[in-house]
């Protein structure tokens, strides 16, 4: 592999973007010059000038849906990881709601072999908690851990039995692996397709009470305290859930949480019409809930931003919410959306946003090689054009799905380059290929 010198870029030093250079060799970072302490010697290297772009560690997504095997009309491993690379993600964790789900070590091993063959970013598999995600038959936790599971999740489905969740958390705690919970009590969902409230009434759509999430979060945190497991709350969406996690953490429970871009950027009042592209699970909540998520990030209750990227076919989304599948796409423009909405107006610092997308999730899941740039470490990085402006156009997505509520939004901070182990896996500039 040719040595590469990345120049004409900025990196964060003490929270401030400063002129920097990066020298890459054999897939790893050979040298860093942050703040131009010294010029790197790139005499025998290929030079790539990044035009003043911000370079960050590669983003780390704890929550993605690749759909393969079994749902390749929605997405494949190749297209889904290309979409991740398009957004600057270099490490992703793939949820197990595929057909079949990887509930045995043989299936999990086969899935990892597919990742090794087809993925363009580093892709780590979750094991389901129970076979089929809806049964009460626990997987063999020890065997799944040996087969390479990053953690255990039935994402898309809440674990309805407290007894099953207790046994799952007990097993995961023994293995020191996280249980990533989709908190949803089915008895409280009652066919809802949108948050229950004023907007659901205005649109004439069945609503889901916020209690469907909060009741399970409170239950799960009590079990987590008893078992000592690392309990990770996926897509926290209600103020009550975030306050419950905050209290549990203060009491010493190993509880973490993630926030999704759509729950940070939109409230139910922003849904313009009965449009399936605004249907997700959990649904968009109230403006007060959005504020609670922001506060949870800022005080450390929520340690990561993850995408819950959920591609679907056009037929499944271009319809009424009553008939649409749950899920939206945000991963190709996560950084740009959040940079534009929060950093430019001064609501978040740039280093905060970068941390929640890189070192934050890496630290939550114990990934020492991810989320940071250091000499000797892997050359997994992303470059973002903070000055340029682009319009989000689903027809230009790298993934198969087009189901996003952010079509037509103007953003700053588009990803112009992504490297994984020093190799270019995305660039929207020919001179950087």
C-alpha positions in Angstrom: 0.0 0.0 0.0 1.4 3.4 -1.0 2.2 5.9 1.7 -0.2 8.8 1.7 0.2 12.3 3.0 -3.1 14.1 3.8 -2.6 17.8 3.8 -4.5 21.1 3.7 -6.8 19.9 6.4 -7.8 20.9 10.0 -8.1 18.7 13.1 -9.4 19.5 16.6 -6.9 20.6 19.2 -8.4 21.7 22.5 -11.8 21.9 20.7 -10.4 24.3 18.0 -9.8 23.3 14.4 -6.1 23.9 13.6 -4.1 23.2 10.4 -2.7 19.7 10.4 -1.2 16.9 8.4 -1.6 13.1 8.5 0.9 10.5 7.1 -0.5 7.1 6.5 1.5 3.9 5.7 0.4 0.3 5.5 -3.1 1.1 6.7 -2.0 2.8 9.9 -1.1 6.3 11.0 2.6 6.8 10.7 2.7 10.4 11.9 0.4 13.3 12.9 1.2 17.0 12.9 -1.6 18.8 14.6 -1.3 22.6 14.7 1.6 22.4 12.3 4.1 21.8 15.0 6.3 20.4 12.2 5.8 19.6 8.5 5.6 15.9 7.7 8.0 14.5 5.2 5.9 13.2 2.3 8.6 13.0 -0.3 7.8 9.4 -1.2 4.1 9.6 -0.5 1.0 10.2 -2.5 -0.3 13.6 -1.5 -4.0 14.3 -1.1 -5.0 17.9 -0.5 -8.3 18.1 1.4 -9.1 21.8 0.7 -9.3 22.8 4.4 -11.7 20.0 5.4 -12.1 18.9 9.0 -10.6 15.4 9.6 -12.0 13.4 12.4 -11.7 9.8 13.6 -13.9 7.5 11.6 -17.4 7.7 13.0 -18.7 4.7 15.1 -22.4 3.6 14.7 -23.7 1.3 17.4 -27.0 0.8 15.6 -27.4 0.0 11.9 -29.7 -2.3 9.9 -28.1 -4.0 6.9 -31.0 -6.3 6.0 -28.9 -9.1 4.6 -29.6 -12.0 4.6 -33.2 -12.3 3.5 -34.2 -8.7 2.8 -31.9 -7.7 0.0 -34.6 -5.7 -1.8 -34.2 -3.2 1.1 -30.4 -3.2 1.4 -27.3 -5.5 1.1 -24.2 -5.6 3.1 -22.3 -4.1 0.2 -24.8 -1.2 -0.3 -25.5 -0.6 3.4 -21.8 -0.3 4.2 -21.2 1.9 1.2 -23.9 4.2 2.6 -22.2 4.1 6.0 -18.9 5.1 4.3 -20.7 7.9 2.5 -21.5 9.4 5.8 -18.0 9.0 7.4 -18.8 5.9 9.4 -15.8 3.4 9.6 -17.1 1.1 12.3 -20.8 0.0 12.5 -22.7 -2.5 14.6 -25.3 -4.5 12.7 -28.6 -5.3 14.3 -29.8 -9.0 13.9 -33.3 -8.5 12.5 -32.5 -10.3 9.3 -34.1 -13.5 7.8 -32.9 -15.7 9.3 -31.7 -13.9 12.4 -28.2 -15.0 13.5 -29.5 -16.9 16.6 -26.9 -19.7 16.4 -23.1 -19.6 16.3 -23.2 -21.1 12.8 -25.5 -18.4 11.5 -23.5 -15.7 13.2 -20.2 -17.1 11.8 -21.7 -17.2 8.3 -22.8 -13.5 8.8 -19.3 -12.5 9.8 -18.0 -14.2 6.7 -20.4 -12.2 4.6 -19.1 -9.0 6.3 -15.5 -9.9 5.7 -16.3 -10.5 2.0 -18.7 -7.6 1.2 -18.5 -4.8 3.8 -16.4 -1.8 3.0 -16.4 -0.6 6.6 -15.6 -2.5 9.8 -18.9 -4.3 10.7 -19.6 -6.0 14.0 -22.7 -8.2 14.5 -25.2 -8.2 17.4 -26.6 -11.6 18.4 -30.4 -11.7 19.0 -31.4 -12.2 22.7 -34.0 -14.7 21.7 -34.4 -16.9 18.6 -36.6 -15.1 16.0 -36.5 -11.9 18.2 -40.1 -12.5 19.4 -39.8 -15.9 21.1 -38.9 -16.6 24.7 -36.1 -19.0 23.7 -32.8 -17.5 24.7 -29.9 -18.0 22.4 -26.7 -19.7 23.7 -25.0 -16.6 25.0 -21.6 -18.3 25.5 -21.6 -19.8 22.0 -22.7 -16.5 20.5 -19.9 -14.6 22.3 -17.4 -17.1 21.0 -18.7 -16.6 17.5 -18.0 -12.9 17.7 -21.2 -11.1 18.9 -20.5 -7.5 19.9 -23.6 -7.6 22.2 -27.1 -8.9 22.4 -30.3 -7.1 21.1 -33.8 -7.9 19.8 -33.9 -4.4 18.2 -37.2 -3.7 16.6 -38.9 -5.8 19.3 -39.1 -5.3 23.1 -38.4 -8.3 25.3 -41.9 -8.7 26.8 -41.1 -11.1 29.6 -39.2 -9.7 32.6 -38.1 -13.2 33.4 -36.5 -13.7 30.0 -34.8 -10.3 30.3 -33.5 -11.2 33.7 -32.0 -14.4 32.4 -30.6 -12.6 29.3 -29.0 -9.9 31.5 -27.5 -12.5 33.9 -25.9 -14.3 31.0 -24.6 -11.1 29.3 -23.2 -9.8 32.6 -21.2 -13.0 33.0 -19.7 -12.4 29.6 -19.2 -8.7 30.1 -21.2 -7.9 26.9 -23.9 -5.3 26.6 -27.6 -5.9 26.2 -28.9 -3.2 23.8 -32.6 -2.8 24.5 -35.4 -1.8 22.2 -37.7 -0.7 25.0 -41.4 -1.3 24.0 -44.2 -2.8 25.9 -46.5 -4.3 23.3 -49.5 -4.2 25.6 -49.3 -0.4 25.4 -48.6 0.0 21.7 -52.2 -0.8 20.6 -51.6 -0.3 16.9 -50.0 3.1 17.2 -48.0 4.5 14.3 -47.2 7.9 15.7 -46.7 9.5 19.1 -50.0 9.8 20.9 -50.9 13.4 21.3 -52.1 16.5 19.5 -50.5 15.7 16.1 -51.9 12.1 16.0 -55.3 13.5 16.7 -54.9 16.2 14.0 -53.8 13.6 11.4 -56.4 11.0 12.5 -53.8 8.4 13.1 -53.6 5.9 16.0 -51.0 7.0 18.6 -48.7 5.1 20.8 -48.4 6.2 24.4 -44.9 7.2 25.6 -45.4 4.8 28.4 -44.8 1.9 26.0 -41.1 2.9 26.1 -40.8 4.2 29.7 -42.4 1.3 31.4 -39.8 -1.1 29.9 -36.9 1.2 30.6 -37.8 1.4 34.3 -38.2 -2.4 34.4 -35.0 -3.1 32.6 -33.0 -0.7 34.8 -34.2 -2.5 37.9 -33.0 -5.8 36.4 -29.7 -4.2 35.3 -29.1 -3.1 38.8 -29.7 -6.6 40.1 -27.6 -8.4 37.5 -24.8 -5.9 37.0 -25.1 -6.1 33.2 -24.1 -3.3 30.9 -27.6 -2.1 29.9 -27.6 0.1 26.7 -30.8 1.8 25.8 -31.3 2.1 22.1 -32.9 5.2 20.5 -34.0 7.0 23.8 -37.0 9.1 22.8 -38.8 10.2 26.0 -37.8 12.6 28.7 -39.0 10.1 31.3 -36.7 7.4 29.9 -33.7 9.7 29.9 -34.4 10.8 33.5 -34.7 7.1 34.5 -31.3 6.4 33.0 -29.8 9.5 34.7 -31.1 8.3 38.1 -29.8 4.8 37.5 -26.4 6.0 36.6 -26.2 8.1 39.7 -27.1 5.0 41.7 -24.2 3.1 40.1 -26.0 1.1 37.5 -24.0 0.4 34.3 -26.5 2.0 32.1 -25.8 3.9 28.9 -28.0 5.3 26.1 -27.9 6.6 22.6 -29.7 9.3 20.7 -30.7 9.2 17.1 -30.5 12.1 14.6 -34.2 12.1 13.8 -35.1 12.3 17.5 -32.7 15.2 17.9 -33.9 17.1 14.8 -37.6 16.5 14.6 -40.7 16.5 16.9 -44.1 15.1 16.1 -45.3 18.6 15.4 -42.9 18.7 12.5 -44.7 15.8 10.7 -46.3 17.7 7.7 -48.9 15.0 6.7 -49.7 11.3 6.8 -46.3 10.5 5.2 -44.7 7.1 5.7 -41.3 8.6 5.6 -41.9 10.1 9.0 -42.8 6.7 10.5 -40.2 5.3 12.8 -40.0 3.3 16.1 -39.9 4.8 18.6 -41.9 7.6 17.0 -41.0 11.3 16.9 -42.0 12.7 20.3 -42.8 16.2 21.6 -40.6 19.2 21.5 -40.0 18.8 25.3 -38.7 15.3 24.6 -36.3 16.6 22.0 -35.0 19.1 24.6 -34.6 16.3 27.1 -32.5 14.3 24.6 -30.3 17.3 24.0 -29.9 17.8 27.7 -29.1 14.1 28.2 -26.3 14.4 25.7 -24.9 17.5 27.2 -24.8 16.1 30.8 -23.4 12.7 29.8 -26.6 10.6 30.4 -26.5 9.8 26.7 -23.0 8.9 25.6 -23.4 8.4 21.8 -25.3 9.4 18.7 -26.3 6.4 16.6 -28.3 6.3 13.4 -30.8 3.4 13.7 -30.4 3.5 9.9 -33.4 1.5 8.6 -33.7 1.2 4.8 -36.9 0.1 3.1 -38.3 -0.2 -0.4 -40.3 2.7 -1.9 -43.5 0.7 -1.8 -43.0 0.2 2.0 -42.6 3.9 2.7 -44.4 6.0 0.0 -47.8 5.4 1.6 -49.9 6.2 4.7 -48.3 5.7 8.1 -50.9 3.1 8.7 -49.4 0.9 6.1 -45.7 2.0 6.1 -42.8 0.1 7.6 -41.1 1.6 10.6 -37.7 3.3 10.0 -35.8 6.1 8.3 -32.4 6.7 6.7 -30.0 9.3 8.2 -26.5 7.7 8.1 -25.3 9.3 4.9 -25.7 12.8 6.3 -25.7 12.4 10.1 -22.7 14.7 10.7 -23.9 17.3 8.2 -27.4 17.4 9.6 -26.3 17.8 13.2 -23.4 20.2 12.4 -25.9 22.4 10.5 -28.7 22.3 13.1 -26.6 22.4 16.3 -23.0 23.5 15.9 -23.5 26.4 13.5 -26.1 28.0 15.7 -23.9 27.4 18.8 -26.0 24.9 20.6 -23.3 22.2 20.5 -19.6 22.7 20.4 -17.9 21.0 17.4 -15.7 18.8 19.7 -18.9 17.6 21.5 -20.5 16.5 18.3 -17.4 14.8 17.1 -17.0 13.0 20.4 -20.6 11.7 20.5 -20.0 10.2 17.0 -16.5 8.8 17.6 -14.8 8.2 20.9 -18.2 8.2 22.8 -19.6 5.1 21.2 -16.2 3.4 21.0 -15.7 3.9 24.7 -19.2 2.6 25.6 -18.5 -0.6 23.8 -14.9 -1.0 24.6 -13.4 -0.5 21.1 -9.8 0.6 21.8 -8.9 0.8 18.1 -12.0 2.9 17.1 -13.0 6.5 17.6 -9.6 8.1 17.9 -6.7 9.0 15.7 -3.2 8.2 17.1 0.2 7.3 15.8 0.4 3.6 15.2 -3.4 3.2 15.2 -5.6 2.3 12.2 -6.1 5.0 9.6 -9.8 5.0 10.0 -10.9 8.6 9.4 -13.4 10.9 7.8 -13.1 14.4 6.2 -16.0 16.9 6.2 -16.4 20.0 4.1 -17.6 22.6 6.7 -17.6 25.5 4.3 -19.5 23.8 1.4 -23.2 23.5 1.2 -25.2 20.6 -0.2 -28.8 19.6 -0.6 -29.8 16.1 0.6 -31.1 14.2 -2.4 -32.2 10.7 -1.8 -31.7 9.8 -5.5 -28.0 10.2 -4.9 -27.8 8.0 -1.8 -25.2 5.2 -1.9 -27.6 2.8 -0.2 -30.7 1.3 -1.7 -33.2 3.0 0.5 -34.6 6.5 -0.1 -36.8 6.7 3.0 -35.7 9.9 4.7 -37.7 12.8 6.2 -34.7 15.1 5.4 -35.0 15.2 1.6 -34.3 18.7 0.3 -32.7 20.0 3.4 -29.6 22.2 2.9 -26.7 21.2 5.0 -23.0 22.1 5.7 -20.4 19.5 6.5 -20.8 16.9 3.8 -18.4 14.0 4.0 -15.9 14.2 1.2 -13.5 11.3 2.1 -13.6 8.2 4.2 -10.6 5.9 4.8 -10.7 2.5 6.4 -7.3 1.1 7.2 -5.9 3.7 4.9 -8.0 2.7 1.9 -10.4 5.1 0.3 -13.9 3.7 0.8 -15.8 6.9 -0.1 -14.9 10.1 -1.9 -17.1 12.6 -3.7 -14.0 14.2 -5.3 -12.2 12.4 -8.2 -8.8 13.8 -7.1 -9.1 12.0 -3.8 -9.7 8.6 -5.2 
